[in-house]
Amino acid sequence: MTSRRAYRSDVSDARWALIEPVFAAWRADRSGPGTAARVHDLREIVNAILYVNRTGIPWEYLPHDFPPFKTVYDYYAKWEADGTTERVHDLLRDRARQANARTAEPSAAVVDAQSVKTSSNVAEASQGIDAGKKIKGRKRHLITDTLGLVLTVLVTAASVHDSAGGKQVLTELAAAHPGVTKVWADGGYQTSVIQHGAHLGIDVEVVQRPRMKGFQPLPKRWVIERTFGWLMQHRRLARDYEALPQRSRTMIHWAMANKMSRELTGESAPTWRIETDMPPTPA
């Protein structure tokens, strides 16, 4: 726990206990020039990343009581490149499934895509236009389990068709989660996705929209729509600000790690603040 006043995005002691072993092992495995003088607390690095993720600020606008923003981003990039962030995410997902009386490995999933606008720092070659949604930017292709927890994520230009992205995430799903044999999709996914799924041993079923007017949650598929809602609560994901698609993918993993760790510890609101930090109770 740091001596500074806590931000709402900070990890509590209970949340840090869930993920600290992964970061401790990461630090223990590092050796060589420059690794002896380890001046930064890894928990504070995580807090800084979650602050950016939740508030949507640019890296260089990190408050001064965090480590320097270049240092924080360096850790963010390193943990993305060596798979540390994904290991943290997957650990929390497995525990979240078990907490919901599910096995760690799912057998069914849902696929969908979301197009979002990009910021001015994203190269033209890394974005495109989703003609259907009329959005210039990037597209997030997701596969979640039936709880809405992310199994596979791919970030492409928005011009990439759902079916093209869908086939790629199905391939990644089959490699990472071979126990999945059923996937639900919407009408935007063409026959080629169904055939590709069959080749992988996955039954892809298209869930048709109801004919009645007005909003209707789609059977089986509503969970992934809720997942997109969870992501959009993290303002860094309201638009794609990352120069590299893989950094965007990592932002999604951090957002889900934030959500799952809070759920696992029962923290819908910060519970670690000292009493003097809380507003007085009305008489």
C-alpha positions as CSV (number, residue, x, y, z in Angstrom):
1,M,0.0,0.0,0.0
2,T,1.4,3.4,-0.9
3,S,1.5,6.5,1.3
4,R,-0.4,8.6,-1.2
5,R,-4.1,9.0,-1.1
6,A,-5.8,6.3,-3.1
7,Y,-7.4,6.8,-6.5
8,R,-10.7,5.0,-7.3
9,S,-8.9,2.9,-9.9
10,D,-6.2,1.6,-7.5
11,V,-6.1,-2.2,-6.7
12,S,-7.0,-3.0,-3.2
13,D,-5.0,-5.4,-1.0
14,A,-7.4,-8.2,-1.9
15,R,-7.2,-7.5,-5.6
16,W,-3.4,-7.2,-5.6
17,A,-3.2,-10.6,-3.8
18,L,-4.9,-12.2,-6.7
19,I,-2.4,-11.1,-9.3
20,E,0.8,-10.3,-7.4
21,P,2.3,-13.8,-7.8
22,V,2.3,-13.4,-11.6
23,F,4.3,-10.1,-11.3
24,A,6.6,-11.4,-8.6
25,A,7.5,-14.4,-10.9
26,W,8.0,-12.0,-13.8
27,R,10.4,-9.8,-11.8
28,A,12.2,-12.9,-10.4
29,D,12.8,-14.2,-13.9
30,R,14.5,-11.0,-15.1
31,S,18.2,-10.7,-14.9
32,G,21.0,-8.8,-16.6
33,P,22.3,-5.2,-16.8
34,G,20.0,-2.7,-15.2
35,T,17.7,-5.1,-13.4
36,A,19.5,-4.9,-10.0
37,A,18.3,-1.4,-9.2
38,R,14.5,-2.0,-9.1
39,V,13.2,1.3,-7.9
40,H,9.5,1.0,-8.9
41,D,6.8,-0.8,-7.0
42,L,5.0,-3.1,-9.5
43,R,1.7,-2.5,-7.7
44,E,2.1,1.2,-8.5
45,I,2.8,0.4,-12.1
46,V,-0.4,-1.6,-12.3
47,N,-2.3,1.2,-10.5
48,A,-1.0,3.7,-13.1
49,I,-2.0,1.5,-16.0
50,L,-5.5,1.0,-14.6
51,Y,-5.8,4.8,-14.0
52,V,-5.1,5.4,-17.8
53,N,-7.4,2.5,-18.7
54,R,-10.3,3.7,-16.6
55,T,-10.0,7.5,-17.0
56,G,-8.9,7.6,-20.7
57,I,-6.2,10.2,-20.2
58,P,-3.0,10.3,-22.4
59,W,0.0,8.5,-20.8
60,E,1.9,11.8,-20.4
61,Y,-1.0,13.2,-18.2
62,L,-0.5,10.6,-15.5
63,P,-0.6,12.4,-12.1
64,H,2.9,13.1,-10.6
65,D,2.4,10.8,-7.6
66,F,2.6,7.8,-10.0
67,P,5.9,6.6,-11.5
68,P,7.1,8.6,-14.6
69,F,4.7,8.0,-17.5
70,K,7.5,6.7,-19.8
71,T,8.4,4.1,-17.2
72,V,4.7,3.0,-16.9
73,Y,4.3,2.7,-20.6
74,D,7.5,0.7,-20.9
75,Y,6.1,-1.8,-18.4
76,Y,2.8,-1.8,-20.2
77,A,4.5,-2.6,-23.5
78,K,6.9,-5.2,-22.0
79,W,4.0,-7.0,-20.3
80,E,2.1,-7.0,-23.6
81,A,5.0,-8.4,-25.6
82,D,6.0,-11.2,-23.2
83,G,2.4,-12.3,-22.4
84,T,2.3,-11.2,-18.8
85,T,-0.8,-9.1,-19.1
86,E,-2.6,-12.0,-20.9
87,R,-1.5,-14.4,-18.1
88,V,-3.0,-12.1,-15.5
89,H,-6.2,-11.8,-17.5
90,D,-6.5,-15.6,-18.0
91,L,-5.8,-16.3,-14.4
92,L,-8.6,-14.0,-13.3
93,R,-11.0,-15.4,-16.0
94,D,-10.4,-19.0,-14.8
95,R,-11.1,-17.9,-11.2
96,A,-14.2,-16.0,-12.2
97,R,-15.5,-19.0,-14.0
98,Q,-14.9,-21.2,-11.0
99,A,-16.5,-18.7,-8.7
100,N,-19.6,-19.0,-10.9
101,A,-19.6,-22.8,-10.6
102,R,-18.1,-23.3,-14.1
103,T,-15.1,-25.4,-15.1
104,A,-12.0,-23.3,-15.9
105,E,-12.3,-24.3,-19.6
106,P,-15.5,-23.4,-21.4
107,S,-17.4,-25.6,-23.9
108,A,-19.5,-22.9,-25.5
109,A,-18.9,-19.3,-26.6
110,V,-20.2,-16.3,-28.5
111,V,-18.6,-14.2,-31.2
112,D,-19.2,-10.6,-32.3
113,A,-17.4,-7.5,-33.4
114,Q,-17.5,-3.8,-32.4
115,S,-16.3,-0.9,-34.6
116,V,-14.9,2.2,-32.8
117,K,-13.4,5.5,-34.0
118,T,-9.7,6.1,-33.7
119,S,-7.7,9.1,-32.5
120,S,-5.4,11.2,-34.7
121,N,-2.2,9.3,-33.7
122,V,-3.4,6.1,-35.4
123,A,-1.8,5.5,-38.8
124,E,-4.0,5.3,-41.8
125,A,-2.7,1.9,-42.6
126,S,-4.0,0.6,-39.2
127,Q,-7.6,1.8,-39.7
128,G,-10.4,1.6,-42.2
129,I,-14.1,2.3,-42.8
130,D,-16.9,0.0,-41.6
131,A,-19.4,0.7,-44.4
132,G,-22.3,-0.8,-42.4
133,K,-21.7,1.2,-39.3
134,K,-20.3,4.2,-41.2
135,I,-17.4,4.4,-38.7
136,K,-13.8,5.1,-39.7
137,G,-11.5,3.4,-37.2
138,R,-10.7,-0.1,-35.9
139,K,-12.8,-3.2,-35.2
140,R,-12.6,-5.4,-32.1
141,H,-13.4,-9.1,-32.9
142,L,-14.3,-10.8,-29.6
143,I,-15.2,-14.3,-28.5
144,T,-16.5,-14.7,-25.0
145,D,-17.7,-17.5,-22.9
146,T,-21.4,-17.7,-21.8
147,L,-20.6,-15.5,-18.8
148,G,-19.3,-12.7,-21.2
149,L,-15.7,-13.3,-20.2
150,V,-13.2,-12.7,-23.0
151,L,-11.6,-15.8,-24.5
152,T,-10.1,-14.4,-27.7
153,V,-9.7,-10.8,-29.0
154,L,-8.4,-9.5,-32.3
155,V,-8.1,-5.8,-33.3
156,T,-8.1,-5.0,-37.0
157,A,-9.0,-2.1,-39.3
158,A,-12.8,-1.4,-39.2
159,S,-12.9,-2.3,-42.9
160,V,-12.2,-6.0,-42.2
161,H,-15.4,-7.9,-42.6
162,D,-16.9,-9.6,-39.5
163,S,-16.5,-13.0,-41.3
164,A,-12.8,-12.5,-42.1
165,G,-12.1,-11.5,-38.5
166,G,-14.5,-14.2,-37.2
167,K,-12.5,-17.0,-39.0
168,Q,-9.3,-15.7,-37.5
169,V,-10.6,-15.6,-33.9
170,L,-12.2,-19.0,-34.3
171,T,-8.8,-20.4,-35.3
172,E,-7.2,-18.8,-32.2
173,L,-10.1,-20.1,-30.1
174,A,-9.6,-23.6,-31.2
175,A,-5.9,-23.4,-30.4
176,A,-6.3,-21.8,-27.0
177,H,-9.6,-23.5,-25.9
178,P,-10.0,-26.8,-27.7
179,G,-12.9,-27.8,-25.5
180,V,-15.2,-25.2,-27.1
181,T,-17.5,-27.0,-29.5
182,K,-20.4,-24.5,-29.8
183,V,-20.3,-20.8,-30.8
184,W,-23.2,-18.5,-31.4
185,A,-23.0,-15.6,-33.9
186,D,-25.3,-13.0,-35.4
187,G,-26.5,-12.7,-39.0
188,G,-23.5,-10.7,-40.0
189,Y,-21.4,-13.9,-40.2
190,Q,-21.5,-15.6,-43.5
191,T,-21.6,-19.3,-44.4
192,S,-17.8,-19.3,-44.7
193,V,-17.5,-18.8,-40.9
194,I,-19.9,-21.7,-40.3
195,Q,-17.8,-23.9,-42.6
196,H,-14.5,-22.8,-41.1
197,G,-15.9,-23.6,-37.6
198,A,-17.0,-27.0,-38.8
199,H,-13.4,-27.6,-40.1
200,L,-12.2,-26.8,-36.6
201,G,-14.7,-29.0,-34.9
202,I,-16.9,-26.1,-33.7
203,D,-20.6,-25.8,-34.4
204,V,-21.3,-22.2,-35.3
205,E,-25.0,-21.3,-35.0
206,V,-26.4,-18.0,-36.3
207,V,-28.9,-16.5,-33.9
208,Q,-31.5,-14.6,-35.9
209,R,-33.0,-11.3,-34.7
210,P,-36.7,-11.4,-33.7
211,R,-39.2,-9.9,-36.2
212,M,-41.0,-7.8,-33.6
213,K,-40.1,-4.1,-33.4
214,G,-38.2,-2.6,-30.5
215,F,-35.2,-3.7,-28.6
216,Q,-35.1,-7.4,-27.8
217,P,-32.1,-9.1,-26.1
218,L,-30.9,-11.9,-28.4
219,P,-30.9,-15.4,-26.9
220,K,-27.3,-16.6,-26.2
221,R,-25.8,-13.5,-27.8
222,W,-26.8,-10.8,-25.2
223,V,-23.8,-11.7,-23.0
224,I,-21.3,-10.4,-25.5
225,E,-23.3,-7.2,-25.9
226,R,-22.9,-6.8,-22.2
227,T,-19.2,-7.4,-22.5
228,F,-18.9,-4.5,-25.0
229,G,-20.8,-2.4,-22.4
230,W,-18.2,-3.4,-19.7
231,L,-15.4,-2.3,-22.0
232,M,-16.9,1.0,-22.8
233,Q,-17.1,1.9,-19.1
234,H,-13.3,2.1,-19.4
235,R,-12.8,5.5,-21.2
236,R,-9.6,4.5,-22.8
237,L,-11.7,2.1,-24.9
238,A,-14.5,4.5,-25.8
239,R,-12.2,5.3,-28.8
240,D,-9.1,3.5,-30.0
241,Y,-6.2,5.7,-28.9
242,E,-3.4,3.1,-29.3
243,A,-0.9,3.5,-32.1
244,L,-0.5,-0.3,-32.4
245,P,-3.4,-2.8,-32.7
246,Q,-1.7,-5.1,-30.1
247,R,-1.6,-2.3,-27.6
248,S,-5.4,-2.0,-28.1
249,R,-5.8,-5.7,-27.5
250,T,-3.9,-5.3,-24.2
251,M,-6.1,-2.4,-23.1
252,I,-9.1,-4.8,-23.5
253,H,-7.3,-7.4,-21.3
254,W,-6.6,-4.7,-18.6
255,A,-10.3,-3.6,-18.7
256,M,-11.5,-7.2,-18.2
257,A,-8.9,-7.8,-15.5
258,N,-10.2,-4.8,-13.7
259,K,-13.7,-6.0,-13.9
260,M,-13.0,-9.6,-13.0
261,S,-10.8,-8.8,-10.0
262,R,-13.5,-6.5,-8.6
263,E,-16.1,-9.2,-9.0
264,L,-13.9,-11.8,-7.4
265,T,-13.3,-9.6,-4.3
266,G,-16.8,-8.2,-4.1
267,E,-15.7,-4.6,-4.7
268,S,-18.3,-2.7,-6.6
269,A,-16.7,0.4,-4.9
270,P,-13.3,1.0,-3.3
271,T,-13.3,-0.7,0.2
272,W,-9.7,0.0,1.2
273,R,-9.9,3.7,1.8
274,I,-9.4,4.9,5.4
275,E,-12.4,6.4,7.0
276,T,-11.1,10.0,6.8
277,D,-11.2,9.6,3.0
278,M,-14.9,9.0,2.9
279,P,-17.6,11.7,2.9
280,P,-19.4,12.2,6.2
281,T,-22.6,10.2,6.6
282,P,-25.7,12.4,6.6
283,A,-27.4,12.8,9.9
